[in-house]
């Protein structure tokens, strides 16, 4: 197995372990065994369990950012709305809920986690919001305030979708609530 293939396999297996067992319950030896490598291979690629967890979390953040890409919608406001709706369902996945929303800020620390978020979803959202404010499409609230509010909305609505086990009635209520919040942001 190539170096990159080994690293990818370790991240994929570790993701399953961290999602199922949490950071504290995941064991390096079991991750290595399930990936078909030695623990030495893990430590060759990652300084420690925390570094492996951070790599998993960053990969998940990259996947979330990729899922936010909306094709076919040319109007920026429409792209943001569609992306947000897509992300609610993407973020309702058990691995995202546990790794990104529950454990990442605690495991890597809030300051490091904020820097990671700036490279991914939070940073992209800030850029989009700034351009929408410049275009006078949304009210000129502070960009970071809007971004943090929308990320909190994403975290909580996706958690509710997960708790409801994808109940269509709950999902419709969430879509209605989100539409109202976005309407309140829209510049008149």
N, C-alpha and C positions, 0 to 999 in steps of 0.2 A: 504494500500500500504506500502511495506517495506521501510526502510530508503534508501536503495540503489535504489529501483525502483522509489522512489520519486525524487531522485537526477538525475537519468537517464532521467526521464520524463521532468524535468525542463531543462536539457541541450538540449534535443531534441526540445522542444518547443522554448526555447531561441534561438537556432540555426536558426530556421525559422524566428523569429522576427528580429534577427540581420542581417540576409541575406537580408530580405525584406526592413527593415526600417533603417538599420544602427544602430550603437551603440547609437547615440544621439536620434534617433527616436523611439527606442524600449522602451517600458514602462513596468516596473516591475509588475504593477497591471494587465496588459493585459497578460503578460507571465504567471503569477500565475493563472489567470482565465482560460486561454487556457490549462494549465496543470492540471486544476481541483484541485488546492490547494490554500491556502491563501498566502498572501505576507509574512506572518510570516514564512511559510515553506521555502520560498526562503532564507530569512535571517537566518534561522536555518542552511542551507547548505552552504551559501555563505555570506561573510561579507558585500558585496555590489554588485551593478550592474557590476562594473569593474571585480570583482572576478568571477562572473557568466560568463561574456564575456571571461575571460581568460580560464575558464574551457571548454567553447565551442571551443575556438581556439585550446587548447591543444588536445581536442578530434579529431578535424579536422586534426591536425598535425599527430596524431597517425594513422588515417585512410589513410592519404597520404603516410606515411611511409609503412604501410601494403600493399598499392597498388603498391609500388615499389618492392615488393618481386616477383621475377621472378622464376617460377618453370620450371625445365626441361633444362635450359641452364646452363651448368657446367663451361663454360669458363668465367672468371670474366669480361672481356671486353664486351663480348656478353650480359651478365647479366646487366651491366651498360647501354648499348645502348638500350636494350629492356625496361628496367625499365624507362629510360628517356622518351622514346616514349609513354609508358603507362601513365606516369605522366602528359604529356602535355594534354592529354584528361581528366584525372581526375581533374587537376587543372583548366580546362576551365569551370567547374561547377560554377554557379553563387554564391553559398555560399562560395566556396573557394576563388573566385576572390575578393569578398567584404570583407569577414572576415579576411582571411589570408594575402592577398596581399595589401589591401587598409587600413583596419582599425586596425589590430592587432598592428603593430609597433607604431601607434599613441596612441591607447587606453592604452596599457600596458606600453608603453615607449620603445624606441629602445634598451636600455641596457637589460631590462628584456626580451624583445622579442628575442634578440640574444641568451640569456641563454636558452630560451625555444627551439629555433631552434637547438641549440647544442644537445639537448636531442632527437631531432627527425630528420628531413630530412637533415639539414645542418651537424649535427654530423655524421650521417650515411654516407653521401656523402664524408666527409673528411676522414673517415676511409677507405672507398673503394678506394678513389683516392690515399691515402698514400700507400695502398697495391699494386695498379697498378704501381705507381712510383717505389716502391721497386722491383717489378717484371720486371721493365724496359719495361712495356707495353705502358706507356705514357711518354711524355716528362717531365723532372724534373723541371717544374715550381713550385713555392710555392703552397702547397696544398690549403691554404686559398684563394689564387688568383683564382685557377681553380674552387674551390667550389663556390665562390661568382659569378664568371662569368657564371657558369652553372646554378646557381639559378636565376640569372638575365635573362638568356636565357629562362629558364622554365617559369618565370613570364611573360615575354613578348610574348613568343610563345603561351602560354595557353590563354593569354588575346586576342591575335589575333584570335585564334580559337573561343573563345567566341564571339568576335565582329562579326565574319563572320557567326555566327550561324551554325557552323560545316560545312561550305562549303567545299566539298571534294577537290576542286581545290586549295583552300588556304591551306588545311591540307597537301596536297601533296607537295606544295611549302615549307611549314614549315619542313616537313620530309626531303626534299632535303637539305635545309639550315642547319638543325641540323646535318645531315650526314656529310656535309662538315666541320662543326666546329669540330665534333668529329674526323674526319680524320686528321685535323690539329693538334689535341692533340696526336695522335697516334705516338709512337716512331717507327722509321724506322729500 
